[in-house]
Amino acid sequence: MTKNKTLVLGICGPVGVGKTLLIQRIQEMLSERYSLATLSDGIFTVKDLNYVSPLNIGLADELDQLRLSGKINLALIERPSRYLIPVDAMLYLIDASANELQLTLSADLFLVNKIDLATYRGVDLAKLRAEIAAKQRQATILMTDLKDNQGVQNVICWIEKTLTKLQKEAR
């Protein structure tokens, strides 16, 4: 029997942009189909898995053991650089209502959140998308309002597509 390859997805972005809410939305939508592990705000969680955390082991080592066991399909890591955890794909959240665009790192997916507030702040979403695309040519760009679940299904599709690609590469 072949073990599943685990997709480790790093989730980054400025404070208050919606990283934790995104993790909650992903869990809500994917927990029935996939075994998930999350690391958010320093709390490591493995949902619906008969798993006991080993004593005296670091978070990165613990995740590594779970990956190697094939027991989890998807690991969502909020701010992975904080824990020195390598990721397979990086998702960077951007606040659509922010005054200026700050792209401090490259990512596989740029998620522009809070699109419902953009018009109130005078932000042109098409122009914002073009600006991101000009700086990050290889990345996928999606627009969301996580609070109202708008665009979340597109994020789920991207995750599942990335996971499928990773599984194929592992064979």
N, CA, C and O of each residue as an XYZ file, in Angstrom:
684
protein
N       0.839     -1.188      0.000
C       0.000      0.000      0.000
C       0.879      1.245      0.000
O       1.823      1.324      0.786
N       0.598      2.200     -0.846
C       1.360      3.435     -0.945
C       0.853      4.449      0.062
O      -0.351      4.652      0.216
N       1.803      5.085      0.748
C       1.413      6.120      1.701
C       1.080      7.396      0.942
O       1.651      7.675     -0.112
N       0.144      8.168      1.496
C      -0.220      9.447      0.896
C       0.896     10.444      1.098
O       1.563     10.436      2.133
N       1.100     11.289      0.133
C       2.022     12.409      0.268
C       1.266     13.541      0.934
O       0.125     13.825      0.570
N       1.874     14.176      1.884
C       1.249     15.267      2.619
C       1.595     16.599      1.979
O       2.767     16.888      1.734
N       0.588     17.408      1.709
C       0.813     18.769      1.245
C       0.940     19.661      2.472
O       0.006     19.776      3.266
N       2.090     20.287      2.620
C       2.285     21.247      3.699
C       2.133     22.629      3.085
O       2.935     23.058      2.255
N       1.087     23.308      3.514
C       0.733     24.616      2.968
C       1.030     25.699      3.993
O       0.425     25.737      5.065
N       1.963     26.574      3.657
C       2.275     27.705      4.516
C       1.298     28.835      4.242
O       0.983     29.130      3.089
N       0.823     29.464      5.304
C      -0.131     30.566      5.180
C       0.468     31.785      5.864
O       0.677     31.796      7.077
N       0.741     32.809      5.067
C       1.415     34.008      5.567
C       0.610     35.255      5.223
O      -0.297     35.227      4.391
N       0.963     36.334      5.880
C       0.337     37.618      5.617
C       0.417     38.488      6.850
O       0.767     38.013      7.930
N       0.092     39.766      6.694
C       0.167     40.683      7.829
C      -0.875     40.369      8.905
O      -1.836     39.638      8.664
N      -0.670     40.922     10.063
C      -1.596     40.754     11.191
C      -2.982     41.267     10.796
O      -3.117     42.348     10.222
N      -4.004     40.479     11.112
C      -5.381     40.907     10.894
C      -5.914     40.699      9.491
O      -7.023     41.142      9.190
N      -5.163     40.040      8.622
C      -5.584     39.873      7.226
C      -6.550     38.691      7.045
O      -7.273     38.632      6.050
N      -6.564     37.751      8.002
C      -7.500     36.640      7.916
C      -6.866     35.262      7.856
O      -7.514     34.315      7.411
N      -5.620     35.119      8.291
C      -4.933     33.822      8.234
C      -5.679     32.756      9.047
O      -5.932     31.658      8.551
N      -6.021     33.078     10.268
C      -6.703     32.117     11.136
C      -8.091     31.791     10.605
O      -8.510     30.634     10.647
N      -8.810     32.787     10.109
C     -10.136     32.546      9.535
C     -10.028     31.663      8.291
O     -10.878     30.799      8.075
N      -9.006     31.866      7.480
C      -8.797     31.021      6.305
C      -8.597     29.568      6.724
O      -9.184     28.665      6.127
N      -7.783     29.339      7.735
C      -7.554     27.974      8.225
C      -8.870     27.359      8.690
O      -9.138     26.191      8.408
N      -9.689     28.124      9.393
C     -10.995     27.620      9.837
C     -11.878     27.247      8.648
O     -12.512     26.192      8.655
N     -11.923     28.104      7.631
C     -12.747     27.834      6.446
C     -12.266     26.574      5.712
O     -13.075     25.760      5.268
N     -10.954     26.427      5.592
C     -10.409     25.243      4.927
C     -10.772     23.986      5.718
O     -11.185     22.981      5.139
N     -10.619     24.044      7.024
C     -10.974     22.901      7.865
C     -12.446     22.534      7.694
O     -12.784     21.359      7.549
N     -13.314     23.533      7.712
C     -14.751     23.291      7.570
C     -15.069     22.575      6.262
O     -15.920     21.686      6.225
N     -14.385     22.965      5.196
C     -14.722     22.447      3.873
C     -13.996     21.158      3.500
O     -14.482     20.400      2.661
N     -12.841     20.900      4.108
C     -12.054     19.743      3.692
C     -11.931     18.632      4.727
O     -11.437     17.553      4.401
N     -12.357     18.859      5.945
C     -12.133     17.861      7.002
C     -12.892     16.558      6.778
O     -12.519     15.529      7.340
N     -13.938     16.580      5.979
C     -14.678     15.343      5.688
C     -13.955     14.485      4.649
O     -14.123     13.266      4.628
N     -13.156     15.111      3.794
C     -12.492     14.387      2.704
C     -11.021     14.087      2.953
O     -10.468     13.161      2.360
N     -10.386     14.857      3.820
C      -8.952     14.708      4.041
C      -8.635     14.702      5.530
O      -9.369     15.265      6.343
N      -7.526     14.053      5.867
C      -7.035     14.150      7.244
C      -6.134     15.385      7.307
O      -5.222     15.548      6.497
N      -6.407     16.247      8.286
C      -5.761     17.552      8.372
C      -4.970     17.719      9.663
O      -5.345     17.216     10.723
N      -3.879     18.434      9.536
C      -3.134     18.899     10.703
C      -2.986     20.399     10.540
O      -2.806     20.895      9.428
N      -3.060     21.119     11.645
C      -2.882     22.574     11.584
C      -1.930     23.037     12.676
O      -1.867     22.465     13.764
N      -1.207     24.067     12.357
C      -0.371     24.750     13.332
C      -0.713     26.228     13.210
O      -0.323     26.899     12.255
N      -1.448     26.716     14.198
C      -1.910     28.095     14.189
C      -1.755     28.670     15.586
O      -2.184     28.064     16.567
N      -1.149     29.828     15.670
C      -0.907     30.487     16.967
C      -0.191     29.568     17.957
O      -0.475     29.590     19.155
N       0.738     28.763     17.447
C       1.535     27.895     18.307
C       0.829     26.641     18.776
O       1.388     25.888     19.574
N      -0.387     26.392     18.303
C      -1.145     25.215     18.719
C      -1.189     24.222     17.561
O      -1.669     24.534     16.472
N      -0.685     23.039     17.818
C      -0.643     21.983     16.802
C      -1.847     21.079     17.010
O      -2.049     20.553     18.104
N      -2.646     20.897     15.965
C      -3.869     20.106     16.049
C      -3.920     19.096     14.916
O      -3.627     19.419     13.765
N      -4.292     17.879     15.251
C      -4.536     16.847     14.251
C      -5.971     16.398     14.452
O      -6.323     15.861     15.502
N      -6.801     16.622     13.437
C      -8.237     16.367     13.573
C      -8.583     14.909     13.286
O      -8.121     14.324     12.306
N      -9.407     14.337     14.167
C      -9.970     12.985     13.989
C      -8.932     11.922     13.640
O      -9.155     11.102     12.750
N      -7.820     11.936     14.326
C      -6.780     10.951     14.083
C      -6.328     10.416     15.432
O      -6.094     11.182     16.367
N      -6.209      9.125     15.526
C      -5.740      8.515     16.764
C      -4.241      8.786     16.865
O      -3.419      7.978     16.433
N      -3.908      9.912     17.432
C      -2.521     10.367     17.434
C      -2.191     10.970     18.785
O      -2.922     11.820     19.295
N      -1.091     10.528     19.358
C      -0.609     11.078     20.624
C       0.723     11.743     20.332
O       1.639     11.131     19.783
N       0.811     12.998     20.709
C       2.029     13.757     20.462
C       3.176     13.209     21.315
O       3.022     13.036     22.524
N       4.334     12.935     20.683
C       5.479     12.456     21.456
C       5.986     13.535     22.415
O       5.894     14.730     22.132
N       6.514     13.096     23.533
C       7.073     14.049     24.494
C       8.418     14.562     24.008
O       9.145     13.868     23.298
N       8.735     15.782     24.401
C      10.039     16.389     24.122
C      10.424     16.367     22.649
O      11.553     16.016     22.303
N       9.515     16.731     21.808
C       9.805     16.792     20.374
C       9.339     18.154     19.863
O       8.297     18.655     20.284
N      10.104     18.742     18.965
C       9.747     20.041     18.420
C       8.610     19.929     17.417
O       8.335     18.849     16.893
N       7.957     21.047     17.155
C       6.815     21.056     16.235
C       7.205     20.604     14.833
O       6.459     19.866     14.190
N       8.361     21.038     14.358
C       8.797     20.643     13.018
C       9.031     19.136     12.953
O       8.664     18.495     11.968
N       9.641     18.566     13.996
C       9.884     17.120     14.029
C       8.574     16.348     14.127
O       8.419     15.295     13.510
N       7.639     16.873     14.901
C       6.336     16.225     15.050
C       5.600     16.182     13.707
O       5.036     15.153     13.334
N       5.612     17.295     12.995
C       4.975     17.342     11.686
C       5.676     16.382     10.722
O       5.026     15.698      9.932
N       6.993     16.342     10.796
C       7.756     15.439      9.943
C       7.358     13.984     10.178
O       7.212     13.220      9.224
N       7.183     13.599     11.436
C       6.770     12.230     11.754
C       5.395     11.928     11.162
O       5.176     10.847     10.616
N       4.477     12.874     11.269
C       3.141     12.680     10.704
C       3.194     12.575      9.179
O       2.502     11.751      8.583
N       4.011     13.408      8.562
C       4.168     13.355      7.096
C       4.665     11.990      6.663
O       4.122     11.380      5.742
N       5.710     11.514      7.340
C       6.316     10.241      6.975
C       5.382      9.062      7.229
O       5.469      8.042      6.544
N       4.496      9.194      8.204
C       3.562      8.107      8.522
C       2.478      7.954      7.456
O       1.853      6.898      7.346
N       2.258      9.009      6.672
C       1.208      8.975      5.665
C      -0.188      9.122      6.241
O      -1.176      8.872      5.551
N      -0.278      9.530      7.510
C      -1.576      9.625      8.181
C      -2.331     10.914      7.881
O      -3.540     10.989      8.103
N      -1.637     11.919      7.385
C      -2.316     13.178      7.077
C      -2.123     13.524      5.604
O      -1.084     13.225      5.016
N      -3.135     14.157      5.017
C      -3.071     14.580      3.624
C      -2.641     16.030      3.493
O      -1.958     16.407      2.540
N      -3.053     16.841      4.465
C      -2.868     18.283      4.357
C      -2.476     18.857      5.704
O      -3.118     18.586      6.718
N      -1.418     19.651      5.708
C      -0.992     20.362      6.914
C      -1.023     21.855      6.601
O      -0.396     22.316      5.648
N      -1.758     22.594      7.415
C      -1.876     24.042      7.257
C      -1.027     24.703      8.337
O      -1.291     24.543      9.528
N      -0.011     25.444      7.915
C       0.932     26.031      8.859
C       0.873     27.546      8.745
O       1.252     28.120      7.724
N       0.393     28.185      9.802
C       0.345     29.645      9.825
C       1.730     30.168     10.167
O       2.307     29.795     11.188
N       2.259     31.026      9.316
C       3.601     31.599      9.458
C       4.666     30.526      9.676
O       5.255     30.456     10.755
N       4.923     29.684      8.659
C       5.846     28.551      8.816
C       7.283     28.939      9.143
O       7.994     28.161      9.779
N       7.726     30.120      8.724
C       9.107     30.528      9.008
C       9.326     30.710     10.501
O      10.451     30.584     10.986
N       8.274     31.000     11.219
C       8.355     31.150     12.675
C       8.800     29.844     13.333
O       9.467     29.860     14.367
N       8.427     28.717     12.729
C       8.734     27.397     13.286
C       9.802     26.654     12.488
O      10.111     25.501     12.786
N      10.366     27.312     11.474
C      11.383     26.721     10.607
C      10.876     25.441      9.947
O      11.587     24.439      9.875
N       9.635     25.493      9.467
C       9.023     24.339      8.831
C       9.032     24.547      7.313
O       8.510     25.545      6.818
N       9.625     23.604      6.580
C       9.586     23.710      5.119
C       8.178     23.411      4.601
O       7.462     22.584      5.164
N       7.796     24.090      3.530
C       6.449     23.913      2.973
C       6.545     23.499      1.504
O       7.548     23.745      0.834
N       5.479     22.867      1.027
C       5.387     22.490     -0.382
C       4.833     23.616     -1.225
O       5.173     23.757     -2.399
N       3.969     24.422     -0.612
C       3.350     25.553     -1.312
C       3.103     26.668     -0.302
O       2.855     26.420      0.878
N       3.177     27.903     -0.797
C       2.979     29.069      0.069
C       1.784     29.877     -0.411
O       1.636     30.158     -1.600
N       0.942     30.241      0.536
C      -0.218     31.085      0.276
C      -0.008     32.375      1.060
O       0.259     32.346      2.261
N      -0.130     33.504      0.374
C       0.075     34.800      1.027
C      -1.215     35.614      0.932
O      -1.728     35.857     -0.160
N      -1.728     36.027      2.082
C      -2.945     36.834      2.119
C      -2.607     38.313      2.050
O      -1.644     38.782      2.657
N      -3.419     39.026      1.302
C      -3.271     40.467      1.137
C      -4.593     41.113      1.523
O      -5.658     40.615      1.158
N      -4.532     42.210      2.253
C      -5.729     42.953      2.646
C      -6.095     43.910      1.517
O      -5.360     44.853      1.227
N      -7.248     43.655      0.879
C      -7.685     44.492     -0.246
C      -7.962     45.925      0.180
O      -7.948     46.834     -0.650
N      -8.212     46.134      1.456
C      -8.534     47.486      1.905
C      -7.313     48.242      2.434
O      -7.441     49.370      2.912
N      -6.143     47.633      2.351
C      -4.921     48.297      2.827
C      -4.543     49.442      1.897
O      -4.874     49.439      0.712
N      -3.852     50.405      2.453
C      -3.469     51.587      1.685
C      -2.418     51.307      0.620
O      -2.437     51.912     -0.452
N      -1.503     50.391      0.915
C      -0.461     50.095     -0.064
C      -0.182     48.596     -0.095
O      -0.374     47.891      0.897
N       0.261     48.137     -1.222
C       0.561     46.727     -1.425
C       1.982     46.445     -0.965
O       2.932     47.084     -1.416
N       2.116     45.479     -0.061
C       3.442     45.087      0.420
C       3.635     43.605      0.148
O       3.121     42.762      0.883
N       4.368     43.288     -0.896
C       4.689     41.904     -1.219
C       6.113     41.636     -0.775
O       7.068     41.970     -1.477
N       6.250     41.032      0.395
C       7.575     40.835      0.958
C       8.189     39.493      0.611
O       9.382     39.284      0.832
N       7.393     38.578      0.069
C       7.924     37.283     -0.306
C       7.168     36.730     -1.498
O       6.096     37.218     -1.858
N       7.734     35.718     -2.095
C       7.035     35.091     -3.218
C       6.114     34.009     -2.670
O       6.333     33.483     -1.579
N       5.082     33.684     -3.444
C       4.116     32.678     -3.021
C       3.550     31.990     -4.259
O       3.666     32.486     -5.379
N       2.938     30.844     -4.025
C       2.292     30.110     -5.101
C       0.876     30.627     -5.338
O       0.357     30.586     -6.453
N       0.269     31.112     -4.261
C      -1.082     31.668     -4.339
C      -1.133     32.951     -3.540
O      -0.782     32.979     -2.360
N      -1.576     34.018     -4.195
C      -1.855     35.271     -3.494
C      -3.359     35.376     -3.346
O      -4.104     35.329     -4.326
N      -3.789     35.519     -2.112
C      -5.208     35.576     -1.804
C      -5.534     36.985     -1.326
O      -5.140     37.395     -0.235
N      -6.262     37.716     -2.164
C      -6.646     39.084     -1.816
C      -7.952     38.977     -1.037
O      -8.996     38.643     -1.598
N      -7.882     39.262      0.249
C      -9.031     39.117      1.150
C      -9.628     40.486      1.473
O      -9.006     41.524      1.243
N     -10.824     40.463      2.000
C     -11.574     41.661      2.396
C     -11.958     42.506      1.183
O     -11.941     43.736      1.234
N     -12.305     41.819      0.089
C     -12.664     42.546     -1.129
C     -13.929     43.374     -0.934
O     -14.165     44.338     -1.663
N     -14.743     42.995      0.051
C     -15.952     43.765      0.334
C     -15.630     45.167      0.849
O     -16.451     46.075      0.718
N     -14.461     45.351      1.423
C     -14.064     46.654      1.971
C     -13.298     47.521      0.975
O     -13.104     48.714      1.209
N     -12.866     46.931     -0.125
C     -12.023     47.649     -1.093
C     -12.706     48.899     -1.633
O     -12.073     49.950     -1.740
N     -13.975     48.801     -1.972
C     -14.665     49.970     -2.556
C     -14.777     51.115     -1.558
O     -14.731     52.284     -1.941
N     -14.922     50.783     -0.290
C     -15.006     51.823      0.741
C     -13.687     52.558      0.917
O     -13.655     53.705      1.361
N     -12.597     51.883      0.564
C     -11.267     52.489      0.677
C     -10.760     53.024     -0.656
O      -9.636     53.520     -0.743
N     -11.588     52.925     -1.696
C     -11.204     53.436     -3.004
C     -10.181     52.578     -3.726
O      -9.424     53.082     -4.556
N     -10.150     51.287     -3.421
C      -9.195     50.380     -4.045
C      -9.829     49.752     -5.286
O     -10.929     49.203     -5.219
N      -9.141     49.835     -6.398
C      -9.561     49.219     -7.649
C      -8.993     47.797     -7.673
O      -7.783     47.612     -7.803
N      -9.869     46.792     -7.546
C      -9.417     45.400     -7.451
C      -8.709     44.918     -8.716
O      -7.759     44.139     -8.635
N      -9.160     45.371     -9.873
C      -8.507     44.976    -11.126
C      -7.080     45.524    -11.172
O      -6.152     44.838    -11.600
N      -6.925     46.750    -10.731
C      -5.602     47.369    -10.706
C      -4.702     46.664     -9.674
O      -3.513     46.458     -9.917
N      -5.277     46.301     -8.532
C      -4.530     45.580     -7.502
C      -4.069     44.220     -8.025
O      -2.921     43.827     -7.815
N      -4.965     43.504     -8.708
C      -4.620     42.202     -9.298
C      -3.472     42.363    -10.306
O      -2.534     41.565    -10.318
N      -3.553     43.394    -11.145
C      -2.514     43.636    -12.152
C      -1.171     43.952    -11.494
O      -0.122     43.518    -11.971
N      -1.208     44.700    -10.412
C       0.021     45.053     -9.690
C       0.672     43.807     -9.086
O       1.892     43.653     -9.141
N      -0.139     42.925     -8.514
C       0.392     41.672     -7.956
C       0.966     40.812     -9.077
O       2.066     40.273     -8.954
N       0.219     40.690    -10.163
C       0.665     39.874    -11.296
C       1.978     40.380    -11.882
O       2.814     39.585    -12.310
N       2.159     41.677    -11.903
C       3.400     42.249    -12.438
C       4.598     41.893    -11.559
O       5.707     41.706    -12.060
N       4.372     41.801    -10.253
C       5.465     41.500     -9.319
C       5.675     40.002     -9.124
O       6.785     39.567     -8.819
N       4.624     39.216     -9.297
C       4.674     37.773     -9.040
C       4.093     37.036    -10.245
O       2.964     36.551    -10.181
N       4.823     36.948    -11.306
C       4.323     36.437    -12.585
C       3.848     34.985    -12.552
O       2.922     34.636    -13.284
N       4.443     34.142    -11.739
C       4.101     32.712    -11.730
C       2.967     32.367    -10.767
O       2.469     31.241    -10.791
N       2.559     33.285     -9.942
C       1.587     32.984     -8.893
C       0.150     33.038     -9.391
O      -0.176     33.737    -10.351
N      -0.695     32.278     -8.707
C      -2.134     32.357     -8.903
C      -2.653     33.457     -7.982
O      -2.166     33.614     -6.863
N      -3.633     34.210     -8.448
C      -4.212     35.294     -7.649
C      -5.711     35.057     -7.558
O      -6.394     34.935     -8.575
N      -6.219     34.994     -6.324
C      -7.650     34.819     -6.097
C      -8.163     35.929     -5.193
O      -7.431     36.457     -4.356
N      -9.429     36.272     -5.373
C     -10.078     37.311     -4.566
C     -11.083     36.658     -3.628
O     -11.844     35.785     -4.044
N     -11.092     37.080     -2.346
C     -12.022     36.500     -1.380
C     -12.550     37.534     -0.392
O     -11.983     38.608     -0.192
N     -13.650     37.150      0.201
C     -14.160     37.793      1.409
C     -14.416     36.630      2.361
O     -15.514     36.074      2.394
N     -13.401     36.269      3.130
C     -13.480     35.086      3.986
C     -14.611     35.180      5.005
O     -15.207     34.169      5.375
N     -14.900     36.392      5.454
C     -15.956     36.578      6.448
C     -17.295     36.052      5.939
O     -18.062     35.470      6.707
N     -17.583     36.249      4.654
C     -18.845     35.818      4.059
C     -18.683     34.597      3.145
O     -19.598     34.265      2.391
N     -17.530     33.931      3.207
C     -17.243     32.738      2.404
C     -17.187     33.001      0.901
O     -17.210     32.052      0.119
N     -17.117     34.229      0.488
C     -17.044     34.545     -0.941
C     -15.659     34.194     -1.471
O     -14.650     34.673     -0.954
N     -15.617     33.353     -2.508
C     -14.348     32.975     -3.121
C     -13.613     31.837     -2.428
O     -12.560     31.410     -2.901
N     -14.144     31.338     -1.319
C     -13.461     30.277     -0.572
C     -13.405     28.993     -1.396
O     -12.411     28.269     -1.341
N     -14.454     28.704     -2.154
C     -14.464     27.487     -2.970
C     -13.325     27.491     -3.984
O     -12.784     26.431     -4.301
N     -12.954     28.650     -4.494
C     -11.817     28.742     -5.422
C     -10.508     28.377     -4.721
O      -9.636     27.747     -5.318
N     -10.376     28.771     -3.463
C      -9.187     28.419     -2.678
C      -9.142     26.908     -2.473
O      -8.087     26.287     -2.610
N     -10.284     26.323     -2.145
C     -10.371     24.874     -1.941
C      -9.977     24.136     -3.227
O      -9.237     23.154     -3.175
N     -10.462     24.598     -4.362
C     -10.105     23.985     -5.654
C      -8.603     24.067     -5.895
O      -7.995     23.102     -6.356
N      -8.006     25.208     -5.587
C      -6.566     25.377     -5.760
C      -5.805     24.405     -4.859
O      -4.837     23.785     -5.299
N      -6.230     24.266     -3.609
C      -5.572     23.339     -2.670
C      -5.677     21.909     -3.186
O      -4.687     21.177     -3.197
N      -6.866     21.511     -3.611
C      -7.053     20.138     -4.088
C      -6.248     19.874     -5.362
O      -5.707     18.782     -5.535
N      -6.166     20.840     -6.231
C      -5.361     20.711     -7.453
C      -3.877     20.561     -7.091
O      -3.172     19.736     -7.673
N      -3.416     21.355     -6.138
C      -2.021     21.297     -5.696
C      -1.727     19.964     -5.020
O      -0.665     19.381     -5.238
N      -2.660     19.476     -4.202
C      -2.497     18.187     -3.529
C      -2.452     17.047     -4.550
O      -1.623     16.145     -4.430
N      -3.327     17.079     -5.543
C      -3.347     16.052     -6.590
C      -2.020     16.042     -7.353
O      -1.463     14.979     -7.626
N      -1.522     17.222     -7.691
C      -0.240     17.328     -8.401
C       0.892     16.731     -7.557
O       1.750     16.019     -8.078
N       0.890     17.021     -6.269
C       1.915     16.511     -5.362
C       1.835     14.982     -5.268
O       2.861     14.302     -5.250
N       0.611     14.449     -5.208
C       0.424     12.992     -5.138
C       0.968     12.318     -6.402
O       1.618     11.275     -6.325
N       0.696     12.920     -7.568
C       1.181     12.358     -8.827
C       2.710     12.380     -8.893
O       3.331     11.427     -9.364
N       3.301     13.460     -8.425
C       4.766     13.579     -8.441
C       5.418     12.566     -7.508
O       6.551     12.148     -7.744
N       4.715     12.169     -6.452
C       5.264     11.234     -5.470
C       5.276      9.802     -5.990
O       5.991      8.958     -5.449
N       4.506      9.518     -7.017
C       4.423      8.133     -7.543
C       5.560      7.791     -8.435
O       5.629      6.675     -8.948
